[in-house]
Amino acid sequence: MKIFVLQETLIITEKKINDIKRIKSQIESQLITYNARTFISENAITFSTFKSSAQSGALMDRTELLKIMKEGSISLTQESQTLKISWSVKLDSLYFIVILISIVAGISTSLYLNTALVISVSFGIILFLILLFTGIQYIKYQMNEIISISIYRQNR
């Protein structure tokens, strides 16, 4: 379903963009700074922040569990003078975290403020929508920042 995947396409029309390999390597290095594992194919970069295997008896880091951008892909295609960058991110973990926070907030509102069930449920739904919108905007900001830094970074 499309509600569990966030997608966006950027089209860049500048004459100086002609080295896709350099852009791919810079996107990969930007994703590595977010502790993401990357896989580069012909015209796409797939990333994930899942730990492949945890040592027996070892606890996962809390920051790894609470990441809302766990896996996605970035594809690059060049057509004459334009560069088309399409990215997609799965929103499963964002939905899980937002639903969990909304349920806890709704139950807490009902128990501690002694409100009616309708008010507690309404508060939970409103909080769900606010957190979901904020999370989606944050993911868009992060992805656009990764791409813009990778494209417009000065050669070192």
Secondary structure, 3 states (H helix, E strand, C coil): CHHHEEEEEEEECCCCCCCHHHHHHHHHHHHHHCCCEEEECCCEEEEECCCCCCCCCCCCCHHHHCCCCCEEEEEEEEECCEEEEEEEEECHHHHHHHHHHHHHHHHHHHHHCCCCHHHHHHHHHHHHHHHHHHHHHHHHHHHHHHHHHHHHCCCC
